[in-house]
C-alpha cells in the first residue's frame, strides 16, 4: 500500500501555508487561458458528422465524378414554388418572371437559374438563352404545346423529377410544387455575403406572385448559429440562477457563494481558453460543456465546504479544519476526477469527430475543475476566512448541509437500516427493477436525423412558458426544411446509387451492368422481375427510341437482342455524346469512360438497415469493382457509427473505470475488492437509464450516444465519495453499520446537494431550442438521479456484502 498519507499531508500543508500565493498563481494562469477565448470559433451544422464516415466520402466522390442529380451546392439558393399545377402556362410564366427579377438584380450575383420552367422554355426554343427569350417562348406557346414540351423534357431528363413534388403525375403532367436552383457568383466560403444575398432574395420572393419559399446553405447555417446563441442565452442564465439557489441553500453564506462562483468562472475560462488555443471549434454539442462543468464544479465545491464545516462545527480552527478536509477530499476528488475523465475520454473511440472533440474538451475541463476546486478553492476559502476574522466579520453559517442531526441525514441513513434488517427483500426489489429495465433496454434504437439539430418547428411546453420578452425565435428554416423533406424526394431516401468502376468501352461492359439487375434483392423495386433503375443503358434506350439511325446502330451491336449493345461501345458512346442527350449521358458515364453509375429504386417500406445490407450485397455481386452509396446508406453508416460509439465508449469507460478503482483502492487502502463494490450501483444505474430511453421515446443519436460513458463518469462519483468516507469510518471503528450511518448522514448530504445541482443544471438544457440538446439534458439529469439513488440504496447492501466477504 502506498504511503499516500505523507503525500497528502505535504500537499495539504502546502495549500494551508500558502493560500495567498496560490490565489495569485491561479489568477495569472486564468489570465493566460483568457487569451485563448478569442480563438474559439463556431462550427454549426452537421457536415462534420457526415464527413466522419467513409460512405459519405464515396457519395461525394460519385457526385464529383458525375454531378449530383439534384445540385444544391454551397453557392446555390433553392426557391420552392408552390402552385395548383407548376406545369401550367401561368405557373411557368410566373416562375420565369421571378427568375428574371432575380437575374436583373446585380446585388444578388446570380450566375444562372435552373429548374422546370427553364427546361420547358428551352424545349420550346432551344436558342432561348436569356430570361426574356424564355418568357417569350412560353408566352407565344399554347397550353397544349407547353404540355408537350414538358413531356419531352421529362423524357430527356428523368432526373428533373427530383425538383417536382411527390404528388406529381407525369402523364398529365401535373405537380403542386417545384424547386428552382439559383447559382451565385460569390467567393468560395464567403458565407456572410451569401447569407446577405439569400435574405434579400426572401424579400424579392415575398413581393412575387404566389407562395414562394427561399432556402439555402447560408441561411440554414445562420439559423444553426442563431440556435446555438439562443440556446446558450436560455440555458446558461437558467443554470446560473438554479445553481445560485442551490448554493444559497447549501452554503447559507453569501461570501462562500461568491467564492464558489469565482472558482466556476475560472474552470470555464481555462476550458474555453484551451479550446481556443487548441483550435477546437464550438459546435452544438459543446453547449453541454459549461453545463456539465458547472454541475461537477459545484459538486466538488459543496463537498469541500461541507467537509470543512463538519470540522468547524466540531470546534476545530480554520487551518486545522482545512487540513483535515483536504486530507480526506483530495483523494476522493482525485478518484472522482479520474473516473469522470475516463467516462468522457472514452468517447474519443468514436468514429465521429465532433463526438471525439466533445469527449476531449469535457475531459480536459474536468482536470481543470479538479485543480481549481481541489487547490484554488480551499486556498481561497482559507485566505478569505482569515481575512474575515481579521476584520471581525463573522460567519453566516458553518453548519454542514444535511448533517447527521438533520431530517435529510435521517432519511439517508434509512437505506443502511433497510440493508441491515431486510437485505434479501432489498436485493429482490433491486433485481426486479433491474430486470424490468433490462427488458425495456432491448428496444432502444439508434438513429441519425438532421432534424434533431434543427431548431424546433413548434416550441415544446417548457419553452412555451418562457415570457415573450426572452422567448426564443420562431425558426423559419426548420419549417422550410421540413416542407422540402415532406414534399420532395430530394433526400434520395427511396433510391440508392451503385458506382461501377471498370473498362466501360470493353465489349461486354454494359451487359455486365445490365445482368446485375436481373435478380435484385428484396428491398429493390422490381418490374418484370428486374430492378427498376436509371443509368447509361436507360439513356441509350431513350435516345434510340427517338432516333432511327442510333437505334439501328444499337441493334447491330446487340448480340443478345435485349436492347443492350455488346460491342463497339466506344462508337455508341461517341454518337450518344454528340446528341441532345449529352448532359443526361454525362450523369452516368465519366469523361474517361472508366466508370458508370446506376440509380436503383428501393421500397419505401424497407428500413435503412435492410436497404443498406441489400445494396452492399448487390454491389459485391457486380463483376466489376462496385460500391453502393446514397443518402440512405450514408445515414445508415452514421447510425451504425453511433451505436458502435455508444457500445465501445461504454465498454472502454466501464472497463477502465473498474480497473482504475480496483488498482487505486488496492494501492491506497490495500483493499482492491472495494473497487468492485463501488461499481455495483453504476451497473444498476446504466441498465435503468437505457431501459428508460424507449419509454421516453429517445434513441441513441449524435449526442445521446455519449450518455452511457458519461453515466459511468458522472455516476461513479457518488459511489466514490460514499465508499471513501465509509472506509475511513470503518478503519476507525470497525463497525459496518455504524460506519454506514455516519457516512450517509454526513457525506450523504454533500452527495445529495451535488446530485441536485448536477441533475438540475443539465435539466436546464431542456430549454434549448434544438431537440438533440433537450434530449441529452433530460437523459443526463435522469442518469445523475439514478446514479445517486443507486449509490444511496444499492451501495450500502454492496458494502455489507464486501465487509462480510473481504472486510
Helices and strands as residue ranges (DSSP letters): H 4-17, H 19-34, G 37-39, H 47-50, H 54-66, E 76-82, H 89-103, G 106-108, E 110-114, H 116-124, H 131-139, H 143-156, G 158-163, E 177-184, H 191-207, E 211-216, H 217-251, H 254-278, G 284-286, H 287-313, H 318-345, G 346-349, H 353-371, I 372-376, H 377-391, H 407-421, H 423-441, G 450-452, H 461-464, H 476-487, E 495-501, H 509-516, E 526-527, E 530-531, E 533-534, H 536-546, H 548-556, H 569-577, H 582-586, E 595-601, H 608-621, E 625-629, H 631-669, H 673-696, G 704-706, H 707-733, H 736-763, G 764-767, H 771-805
